[in-house]
Amino acid sequence: MKFLCLECDDVMEFAERHLPGDGTLTAVFSCGSCGREVAMLTNPMETQLVSSLGVKIGGREVPAQPLEMVRTSLEGGREEAFDISGDIPRQPLEQPAPAGQSVGWSPEATERLAKVPSFVRGMVKRIYIDWAKENRVAEMTPEVMDRARTDLGLEDM
């Protein structure tokens, strides 16, 4: 969004912002040609919406990065979203997991998963878990991960 000075027909530049502390936000823009100013005031709900979207009022401070929106949307996911704590008793691979039970992760498999880039780690883990549940596998190990990759046709990835 840009503001245009009606007198000069120039794009107004961001000048300053104020956070009064009541949940609102004020952004001031000024015209470089004639010096006119305009202020935009957001209510608390708009301020929260803008903040949750990661919008930076006043423009960028650093150049855009490749896939920035995707990376910032996915990184920092909740660690508790997937249980890898090992609290579930591990069963040998040959024994199928009982219906409804989570898939356990061996320390080696957890270590291998930690090497996956953080912005796709959750998706990769979900793929392995879904495969394990479909194949009634109780514990994810590096060997099981290799078998899943082969079955899913992901060997070259």
C-alpha positions in Angstrom: 0.0 0.0 0.0 1.3 3.4 -0.9 -0.1 6.9 -0.2 -0.1 9.5 -2.9 0.0 13.3 -2.2 -3.0 14.8 -3.9 -1.3 18.2 -4.4 2.0 17.0 -5.9 1.0 13.6 -7.2 4.1 12.2 -5.5 4.3 9.0 -3.5 4.5 9.8 0.2 7.4 8.4 2.2 7.1 6.7 5.6 8.2 9.1 8.3 7.5 7.5 11.7 5.3 5.2 13.7 3.9 5.5 17.1 2.7 2.7 19.4 0.6 4.5 22.1 0.3 1.4 24.2 -3.4 0.9 23.9 -3.2 -1.6 21.1 -3.3 1.0 18.3 -0.6 1.9 15.8 -0.1 5.2 14.1 2.0 5.4 10.9 2.9 8.9 9.6 3.8 9.5 5.9 5.0 12.7 4.4 5.4 14.2 0.9 8.9 14.9 0.0 7.9 17.7 -2.4 5.5 19.8 -0.4 5.9 18.5 3.1 2.3 17.5 3.7 1.8 14.7 6.2 -0.9 12.1 6.6 -1.3 9.6 9.5 -2.9 6.2 9.4 -4.4 5.0 12.7 -5.2 1.3 13.2 -7.5 -0.1 15.9 -6.3 -2.9 18.2 -7.7 -5.7 16.0 -6.1 -4.2 12.8 -2.8 -3.8 14.6 -2.9 -7.5 15.8 -3.8 -8.6 12.2 -0.9 -6.7 10.7 1.5 -7.9 13.4 0.4 -11.6 12.9 1.0 -11.3 9.2 4.6 -10.2 9.8 4.1 -6.9 8.0 6.8 -4.4 8.8 5.4 -0.9 9.0 7.8 1.5 7.3 9.3 -0.9 4.8 12.1 -3.4 4.8 15.4 -3.0 6.6 17.0 -5.9 4.7 16.7 -7.2 1.1 14.1 -9.9 0.4 15.4 -13.4 0.5 14.4 -16.3 -1.8 11.3 -18.1 -0.5 11.2 -15.8 2.4 7.4 -15.9 2.9 7.4 -19.7 2.9 10.4 -20.0 5.2 9.1 -17.5 7.7 5.6 -19.2 7.7 7.0 -22.6 8.4 10.0 -22.1 10.6 9.6 -22.1 14.4 6.8 -24.6 14.4 5.6 -26.0 17.7 8.0 -28.7 18.9 5.1 -30.3 20.8 3.1 -30.8 17.6 4.8 -34.2 17.1 5.7 -36.4 20.0 9.3 -37.6 19.6 10.0 -37.7 23.3 10.3 -41.5 23.5 7.6 -41.8 26.2 5.8 -44.4 24.1 7.3 -47.9 24.7 9.3 -48.9 21.7 8.4 -52.1 20.0 10.4 -54.2 17.5 9.9 -53.3 13.9 8.2 -56.6 13.2 5.4 -55.9 15.7 2.8 -53.6 14.2 1.7 -50.6 16.1 -1.6 -51.0 17.8 -4.4 -48.9 16.2 -4.4 -45.3 17.3 -0.9 -45.5 18.9 1.7 -42.9 17.9 4.9 -43.8 16.0 8.0 -43.9 18.2 11.3 -42.4 17.0 14.7 -44.0 17.8 17.5 -41.5 18.8 19.2 -42.2 15.4 16.1 -41.4 13.4 15.5 -38.2 15.5 19.1 -37.2 14.8 18.7 -37.8 11.1 15.4 -35.8 11.1 17.2 -32.9 12.8 19.4 -32.6 9.7 16.4 -31.8 7.5 16.1 -28.0 7.0 13.8 -26.5 9.7 11.4 -25.0 7.2 10.4 -28.4 5.8 11.1 -30.6 8.8 7.5 -30.8 10.0 6.3 -31.8 6.6 9.0 -34.5 6.2 8.2 -35.8 9.6 4.5 -36.0 8.8 5.2 -37.9 5.6 7.3 -40.5 7.6 4.6 -40.8 10.3 1.8 -41.2 7.7 3.8 -43.9 5.9 4.6 -45.7 9.2 0.9 -45.7 10.3 -0.2 -47.0 6.9 2.4 -49.7 7.1 1.7 -50.4 10.8 5.3 -49.6 11.9 5.7 -48.9 15.6 9.1 -47.2 15.6 10.9 -45.0 13.1 14.5 -45.9 12.6 17.0 -44.9 9.9 16.4 -48.3 8.2 12.6 -47.7 8.2 13.2 -44.2 6.9 15.2 -45.7 4.0 12.4 -48.2 3.3 9.8 -45.4 3.4 11.8 -43.2 0.9 12.0 -46.2 -1.5 8.3 -47.0 -1.2 7.4 -43.3 -1.7 9.8 -42.9 -4.7 11.9 -40.3 -2.9 15.3 -42.0 -3.2 16.7 -39.1 -5.3 15.6 -36.4 -3.0 
